[in-house]
Amino acid sequence: MTLQLAFFYLFATVAIISAVMVISSRNPVHSVLFLILAFVNGAGIFMLAGAEFLALLLIVVYVGAVMVLFLFVVMMLDVDFAQLRQGILQYAPVGALIGGVLLIELILVAGSFVVTPEVASSSAVPFVEGMSNTEALGNMLYTRYVYLFEAAGLILLVAMIGAIVLTLKHKPNVKRQDINAQVARKREDAVEVVSVESGKGI
Amino acid sequence: MDWLLPSLDYLLGVPFLGLGEQIGFVWKALLLLVTLLVFVAYVLLADRKIWAAVQIRRGPNVVGAFGLLQSFADLLKFAFKEPLIPAGSDKVVFLLAPFITVLVSLAAWAVVPIDEGWAMADINVGVLYILAISSLGVYGVIMGGWASNSKYPFLGALRSAAQMVSYEVSIGFVIITVLLCVGSLNLTDIVHAQQEMGLAHMLGVPWLSFLNWFWLPLFPMFIIFFISALAETNRPPFDLPEAESELVAGFMVEYGSTPYMMFMLGEYVAIVLMCALTTILFMGGWLPPIDAAPFNWIPGAVWFVLKTSLVFFMFAMVKAFVPRYRYDQLMRLGWKVFLPISIVMIFVVAFVLQLTGWGWHGGMA
């Protein structure tokens, strides 16, 4: 046992416990917070495996942005906890079934997973000694898989535009701030200096 | 158990007492922590003094000569007050929030190179690490605001969630332009790149090293980074999560005594981190501004602290001068002004680098 192994067991244990807490805690906000903890521990395991770029990307993207918005939405929900727990017996068999299928699949995949030295040498892109994780990933993504990478980016762009189109509504009769008009306004448009004789008015 | 002794040596070794072969990581971390906290105490005082000077006040001047011990007096005051936890709050999350703020803002300092080779962990993905850790800072604010179970803190938390996520995007893009010029995610490499190439080398005056630094070629990005750093750390004029004129004190309303102090501490450590990051990315880190006789006698760490203090002085002046932004103006600035400019700048910088072959190539070129 080495220090790395000790840290692996620490991260793995916390990740599993927090994953269980995600589905078992009563308050949905606590569930989200435990999910974040599970993500951070997953990043720790990535780090131990030597994939430091993936580990930090997981934290930047999932923990730093996606989960913040998730938490944002869950906090705004007005959840009735008693009502939430009522249907649990009804849904439990379906959930158990899906979980069981996933578990069997995972066991089958993990059971047939073999790493042989021949496979490592015949991988898609040869491993270069002394190349950092970030460089290796970049070399793969932007040369060999560049079309797939661009396609993934396009799909995300379409999703983003779709979300904006669905939510953007231009209501008529709403006063909006037009910054350009404000900035372009001259002194003459706004102020008029009038010398008024006393007792006469304008 | 033969792994235990090297690990203990790595963590706790004290070579001059005959314990182990290297200075333990824990001692170095402790030294950094204490230095950082003392620096933050004086940064806090400087903030108040500068603010006071702009408004023609004296500022704190009672505790110690010129008020030099004011921050420590405040620390004692907060530590000895009774901590109050609201009855309707989620107690665990309520107390966890300030801890997360402090922990996250201190953790980011692990990769900051204060001088050549002085980084606690000189990792290859240093910039990404800082970006990842500082993106966690928002959780302290959100958790604190939600757990207080009260209106104003919750409004402050919602504001900060959107604000910090928005400005992280433009900070990320600004960092990408710097990384394009450097070609490495390592913070030490970023400083080395500013030493070994740049405008001063092109003009044939390599001793004018401040012309080498990235603030000059990437000047628009420097400005965007500075303003985004203000928004990211909830500094005025973007301090909408606490906006005392509308939300009393925002997400911190229900906090008092030690938890409040930890929020303040975490916030200021994060501010100093952003100043240090500006120094590393744009102002040459520990390098002297003029690489000639009297200037390069001064050790690099001193230059680093001086530059960080200069950036903080600008932070403090902005706080004193600029009125608070309205929330929709803040969002407009982030998404409609900074984001397009920084995306266009990424393409421009990449285009210029590709066309001219400038940029740092690991010191080999």
Chai-1 contact restraints between the chains, C-beta under 6 A:
chainA,res_idxA,chainB,res_idxB,connection_type,confidence,min_distance_angstrom,max_distance_angstrom,comment,restraint_id
A,T2,B,W3,contact,1.0,0.0,6.0,A-B,restraint_1
A,L3,B,S7,contact,1.0,0.0,6.0,A-B,restraint_2
A,E52,B,V125,contact,1.0,0.0,6.0,A-B,restraint_3
A,F53,B,V125,contact,1.0,0.0,6.0,A-B,restraint_4
A,L56,B,V125,contact,1.0,0.0,6.0,A-B,restraint_5
A,L56,B,L128,contact,1.0,0.0,6.0,A-B,restraint_6
A,L56,B,Y129,contact,1.0,0.0,6.0,A-B,restraint_7
A,L56,B,A132,contact,1.0,0.0,6.0,A-B,restraint_8
A,I59,B,A132,contact,1.0,0.0,6.0,A-B,restraint_9
A,V60,B,L131,contact,1.0,0.0,6.0,A-B,restraint_10
A,V60,B,A132,contact,1.0,0.0,6.0,A-B,restraint_11
A,V60,B,S135,contact,1.0,0.0,6.0,A-B,restraint_12
A,G64,B,S135,contact,1.0,0.0,6.0,A-B,restraint_13
A,A65,B,V165,contact,1.0,0.0,6.0,A-B,restraint_14
A,V68,B,V138,contact,1.0,0.0,6.0,A-B,restraint_15
A,V68,B,A161,contact,1.0,0.0,6.0,A-B,restraint_16
A,V68,B,V165,contact,1.0,0.0,6.0,A-B,restraint_17
A,L71,B,I142,contact,1.0,0.0,6.0,A-B,restraint_18
A,F72,B,A161,contact,1.0,0.0,6.0,A-B,restraint_19
A,M75,B,W146,contact,1.0,0.0,6.0,A-B,restraint_20
A,S132,B,N124,contact,1.0,0.0,6.0,A-B,restraint_21
A,T134,B,L185,contact,1.0,0.0,6.0,A-B,restraint_22
